[in-house]
Amino acid sequence: MKRNKSTVTCPQCGEQAQSVELEKKAEFKGVEVRYSANLHRCAGCGLELANLDDAADMQDRLTDAYRRAVGLLDGDQIRLLRQKKGFSQQGLADALEIGVASVKRWENGVIQSKAMDNLLRTLLEEHPCNEHTGNREFSITRIRLVLDTFALHLGRPLLKKNDRMLYAAKYLWYADMTARRDLGQGMTGATYAALPMGPQLNNYRDLVDEILKSDSADAQPLTNEEKAVIAAVAKAFPGNKAVYDAAHRESVWKQCITGAIISYSQADELSEMPKSSGTVAPR
């Protein structure tokens, strides 16, 4: 197929095929999507032609259309949000604690998992209130570090494969909320939803495997004050039932509608985790 900037010779009838942009419809991963495609269409027989570059571009547009249809950030959105935040591709990879190759693939058409999409949104999108994250950047390795530290105090692991985080999330929530109240910021940057089972790590189903795969050694170390908060929470709630029941007595959780994000600004209202008389939150 002989090509110049705007026309190619049709291999079927020999007429000239002009460059056109067409609206296409296709089913991808069980979802019907619409996308635009840059092709050449023969004026004589109507044959649509694409070279390797055209085909690669169509594939990228198709996967981006699919991502938008199922509520995932597409490649251009990831790139623009990253640049708006001032991240290089390596900088974003470092913040997410992943390899830079993953960031490059997502920006060039590879579909990210829902869990990773949630992490990208948490890090890159503007949130109306930083109180949803406790004035701290979200960190999976910090979640793992806090849970590992609880395990040392409690003498048992809190996180297991295929775990619903029924109890682990309560310990995390108390650690984050107590730290926000007493130290001025949470420990992990996690957001928590008010669910019937009590305060729960938002999108926990997508995050459990990522937390299990993470290495707490890669996390920002806990301060002595943060370690003291974890020790106090573990002492207050030595058993799973104790922390579960306590969380269900909290008005902070009771007053939220199901599914709502619990604001860290309500940390002062904790009733089951009294504030130490010697702890003063920084101004």
Sequence and secondary structure as in RCSB ss.txt:
>XXXX:A:sequence
MKRNKSTVTCPQCGEQAQSVELEKKAEFKGVEVRYSANLHRCAGCGLELANLDDAADMQDRLTDAYRRAVGLLDG
DQIRLLRQKKGFSQQGLADALEIGVASVKRWENGVIQSKAMDNLLRTLLEEHPCNEHTGNREFSITRIRLVLDTF
ALHLGRPLLKKNDRMLYAAKYLWYADMTARRDLGQGMTGATYAALPMGPQLNNYRDLVDEILKSDSADAQPLTNE
EKAVIAAVAKAFPGNKAVYDAAHRESVWKQCITGAIISYSQADELSEMPKSSGTVAPR
>XXXX:A:secstr
  B SSEEE TTT  EEEEEEEEEEEEETTEEEEEEEEEEEETTT  EE  HHHHHHHHHHHHHHHHHHTT   H
HHHHHHHHHTT  HHHHHHHHTS HHHHHHHHTT    HHHHHHHHHHHS  S GGGTTTS   HHHHHHHHHHH
HHHHTS    TT   TTHHHHHHHHHHHHHHHHSS SS   EEEETTEEEETTHHHHHHHHHHS GGGS    HH
HHHHHHHHHHH  SHHHHHHHHHH HHHHTS TT B  GGGGGG SSS   TT     
